[in-house]
Amino acid sequence: MAIQALQDAVKELKVQIREMDGKRQELSVRIAKTESSVKSAHKRIDDLQKEMMP
């Protein structure tokens, strides 16, 4: 009975790990998109600053 409980716990942990890995991958994609957007915004800000400075 104890062995069965351990097997069930291991199966449940495996499911949780897969879910967490999927969420981590989604966050990695979101972070990459955000970094790209921030880089683009910084470039536009720099360009505006150059235009405003004589």
BALOBA-1460 file (C-alpha; in Angstrom, 3 decimals):
// residues 54
<rec num="1" residu="m" x="0.000" y="0.000" z="0.000"/>
<rec num="2" residu="a" x="2.836" y="2.420" z="0.816"/>
<rec num="3" residu="i" x="4.537" y="1.620" z="-2.490"/>
<rec num="4" residu="q" x="1.322" y="2.359" z="-4.372"/>
<rec num="5" residu="a" x="1.017" y="5.696" z="-2.567"/>
<rec num="6" residu="l" x="4.580" y="6.565" z="-3.562"/>
<rec num="7" residu="q" x="3.914" y="5.610" z="-7.174"/>
<rec num="8" residu="d" x="0.814" y="7.807" z="-7.216"/>
<rec num="9" residu="a" x="2.759" y="10.695" z="-5.694"/>
<rec num="10" residu="v" x="5.513" y="10.315" z="-8.306"/>
<rec num="11" residu="k" x="2.946" y="10.294" z="-11.130"/>
<rec num="12" residu="e" x="1.327" y="13.434" z="-9.744"/>
<rec num="13" residu="l" x="4.714" y="15.142" z="-9.462"/>
<rec num="14" residu="k" x="5.532" y="14.258" z="-13.059"/>
<rec num="15" residu="v" x="2.295" y="15.875" z="-14.216"/>
<rec num="16" residu="q" x="3.025" y="18.986" z="-12.186"/>
<rec num="17" residu="i" x="6.575" y="19.184" z="-13.570"/>
<rec num="18" residu="r" x="5.261" y="18.960" z="-17.159"/>
<rec num="19" residu="e" x="2.755" y="21.736" z="-16.454"/>
<rec num="20" residu="m" x="5.422" y="23.923" z="-14.867"/>
<rec num="21" residu="d" x="7.764" y="23.331" z="-17.803"/>
<rec num="22" residu="g" x="5.050" y="24.382" z="-20.232"/>
<rec num="23" residu="k" x="4.406" y="27.553" z="-18.250"/>
<rec num="24" residu="r" x="8.140" y="28.271" z="-18.115"/>
<rec num="25" residu="q" x="8.391" y="27.950" z="-21.874"/>
<rec num="26" residu="e" x="5.432" y="30.298" z="-22.336"/>
<rec num="27" residu="l" x="7.059" y="32.840" z="-20.034"/>
<rec num="28" residu="s" x="10.332" y="32.570" z="-21.943"/>
<rec num="29" residu="v" x="8.528" y="33.449" z="-25.165"/>
<rec num="30" residu="r" x="6.724" y="36.364" z="-23.503"/>
<rec num="31" residu="i" x="9.970" y="37.684" z="-22.041"/>
<rec num="32" residu="a" x="11.695" y="37.512" z="-25.427"/>
<rec num="33" residu="k" x="8.830" y="39.445" z="-27.037"/>
<rec num="34" residu="t" x="8.899" y="42.017" z="-24.245"/>
<rec num="35" residu="e" x="12.661" y="42.478" z="-24.540"/>
<rec num="36" residu="s" x="12.316" y="43.016" z="-28.268"/>
<rec num="37" residu="s" x="9.555" y="45.553" z="-27.747"/>
<rec num="38" residu="v" x="11.563" y="47.424" z="-25.124"/>
<rec num="39" residu="k" x="14.596" y="47.509" z="-27.400"/>
<rec num="40" residu="s" x="12.466" y="48.966" z="-30.185"/>
<rec num="41" residu="a" x="10.960" y="51.558" z="-27.846"/>
<rec num="42" residu="h" x="14.413" y="52.607" z="-26.650"/>
<rec num="43" residu="k" x="15.535" y="53.067" z="-30.239"/>
<rec num="44" residu="r" x="12.515" y="55.257" z="-30.995"/>
<rec num="45" residu="i" x="13.161" y="57.311" z="-27.858"/>
<rec num="46" residu="d" x="16.808" y="57.751" z="-28.818"/>
<rec num="47" residu="d" x="15.769" y="58.849" z="-32.312"/>
<rec num="48" residu="l" x="13.330" y="61.396" z="-30.855"/>
<rec num="49" residu="q" x="16.001" y="62.736" z="-28.540"/>
<rec num="50" residu="k" x="18.361" y="63.200" z="-31.488"/>
<rec num="51" residu="e" x="15.676" y="65.098" z="-33.395"/>
<rec num="52" residu="m" x="14.999" y="67.389" z="-30.443"/>
<rec num="53" residu="m" x="18.640" y="68.191" z="-29.765"/>
<rec num="54" residu="p" x="20.236" y="70.798" z="-32.049"/>
